[in-house]
Amino acid sequence: MELVLVLLALFSVAALYSSVGLGGASGYLAVLSMTTFAASESIWLKQYAWSLNLIVAGIAFWHYHRSGHHVRELSVPFISASVPMAALGGFMLVEGAVYDTLLSLALIVAAWRLVSGDAGVSEAVRPSATKAAWVGGSIGLASGVIGLGGGIFLLPALMLGRWAKAKEAAATTSLFVWLNSIAGLAGAGLAGRIDLDPGLLVPFASVVLVGGFLGSRYGSRVSSQSGIKGLLVVVLVLAAFKRALEIVG
């Protein structure tokens, strides 16, 4: 029964996050942190989050790129700095209270991101290459350490900085997430810490594949996602609270 509930939750996360170009790693980590899988080491959680990110972010980028929303000049400065830093973060071993603290903070930020929504940008002003590299590199390192793709941090930065229109931001974010997830897995692989169980990866991947396709294709046309958003916010906050209890316990 727990596995069925986990699969339903992963499907919902993939559908919602992919609708705005996100891979959903923060949601996957939140879901897994609420189950018996939370007893696993941090690298176990991270490698599954990255693997699912590759599927969902890849589908999202394909849809946005196919629709003509990807601006290469916007993406390159962020990605060029983020990818090597994400690999470094994936190579690093951060566990115990430090990892729980970082993950809890990331989940709270993810919850805030879902509540706040996106501000509309009618006329984008591109950031300088230096500023984009600093932002991308910082997010990449944090993503590699925590087990994210970084989209939950990059998308608000693009929108709040008025650096991209909504669909341009979604296209850049999905590519950013995909490449950072590969880099994180590569870093963990170089450190000899990859251990994926096909018996779990296949069902996990199957549900996010469907959710990611539906979300990225139709999510922007749905009139209201407030119910699903509210549920995910609750899950994210509860997961952060659970991790915080483990720290003080």
Secondary structure, DSSP 8 states (H G I E B T S, - for coil): -HHHHHHHHHHHHHHHHHTTT---HHHHHHHHHTSGGGGS-HHHHHHHHHHHHHHHHHHHHHHHHHTT---HHHHHHHHHHHHHHHHHHHHS---HHHHHHHHHHHHHHHHHHHHH-----SS-----HHHHHHHHHHHHHHHHHHT--SHHHHHHHHHHTT-S-HHHHHHHHHHHHHHHHHHHHHHHHHTT-----HHHHHHHHHHHHHHHHHHHHHGGG-S--HHHHHHHHHHHHHHHHHHHHHHH-
